[in-house]
């Protein structure tokens, strides 16, 4: 117990040294010294050749948190499901041979025109297993794990011997439809699998955009101060003061037939203030530090100081609101599709299944399964964010 | 202090101006006008071009949006929020009729939240590390991540669809004829679910907030002094530590002002509750410009006011803070 505490203290003391070594050449010797002392204190445990960088250090600390690691595992699993969604559930073959050619029709789930038009022309699309054989007896195909579609109801003998999907209140979860079917007989499991793509994409794209805007504006406001700061702070306040949903509703309503990409951009455009505010604070704090003064005295340009010297050191704390923002934007997108706004048939969203669930309260499976998925995803990102917060916050590092 | 308040008020006025300008610009660029939306809602009621032009002129839709904005702004300065295009009533009277149901939910839930969250947070600090504390923390953390609309529909399915105990909406039909107690019972029957939905997430957030603040305070020197004097742990928590955690609470109270009157679009939509949020949602769909603007103005004004109040109260409660 005592040893591990010592070890932790050591890591804390080695961290600023690592920082300096990145930013000034004179820090090198100081770094070496601290290593020597750390290896002395650490005698018996691992001898560190070179102190780990800040990010590696953060990762080591993060990895100790079992709950956060589970959450990270869940997010990775979800990403895999998103990437391989057309191979998990769908009615288009993963790979097939048709009239002597090899095709990958399942790519059509990613982007409609990636499905070869020959299948539409030969009227095969809505019942691949049966019609492929009818059109070309020589053909073969490998189908996804679950034969079900997100946009139409599978009928009897689409796949030889398979009964048709039930619909309405008869669509209770069964072996054929793992999570039941919706009012029209579309399979809920397939919709959930394909909805993963939307959810993760929304999280990354809109938060990426928000982070880009927030970091840039926050950095400029904090570094330059003066008029730039005043203008950016005013913008920030304007965006913060309008309740998010109201702002988004107004934006979405402006666009005719908004697609999922529009929604992502709009969510990104409205969720940058928190990141910008934190970034601004970090820059105000860091621009007064010695290594910035050192860089300046060496003649580094302002651009270089911002992006090479301050930004890498300010990024860690900003990771926390970024992670929370991913959770928030996934939540926001699903609440928008829940409200029935900005839903397009091309992108299936968990929220739109819930929208159906609200209209058909008797079909509990329309609420339960997407609800659990949204909940788990939000929980996972929150757990990761929380762990990051504790791991990167120097005040909490010593404790626990 | 006075100069600070005046400066903040001026900045706030500028912010309000920018917000309303942006929102006005946005809503005027939405596809469709109140006139076309009315025709959509009632296909049998197609207007002749002359009538349409007349209505456009009446609503001020024939003018460019910035001109119309300043007309609206001028009217606001005279205390006139305008009339709703769709409902043919003044915006102020619509807001007045909707604010009651929203307040009923938000005040109940706010009171409930604060009354429950403080003891829960204190309980967590006192029993830190014990099983009961761990269990409570995990439960609250999980609750915090449950999206409101998921919980809302779930509750509806259980208590309305399957059990039939509670109901969405504001009242049962025939509410006017109920006895006094019947009315109270009916209101409770309709209120319970939305109040739960309103409260659980903020309850989780608040009790974690109380706990975090307490843990911060408990590390202070004066707590160690009190402990050294031999004050009982219970007394330390209640008299020495808790009072000092109230300071950040004041900020939080100020910041909850907009939610108090603004309601929640999603929860009111789920439970079909005729409050501010639902009205706003409807007004966007109907392109009812004056109503949208009136409510946006109210929401933004409350947000700014809440922030100002929070900052001022902070200085009042904590004499070390100086506003300048």
Interface residues (C-beta under 8 A of the other chain):
Chain A: X234 X237 X238 X240 X241 X242 X243 X245 X246 X249 X250 X251 X253 X254 X256 X327 X331 X334 X335 X338 X339 X354 X357 X358 X361 X362 X364 X367 X368 X370 X371 X374 X375 X378 X379 X382
Chain B: X11 X14 X15 X18 X19 X22 X23 X26 X27 X29 X30 X31 X141 X142 X144 X145 X146 X147 X149 X150 X153 X154 X156 X157 X160 X161 X258 X262 X265 X266 X269 X270 X280 X281 X284 X292 X296 X299 X300 X303 X304
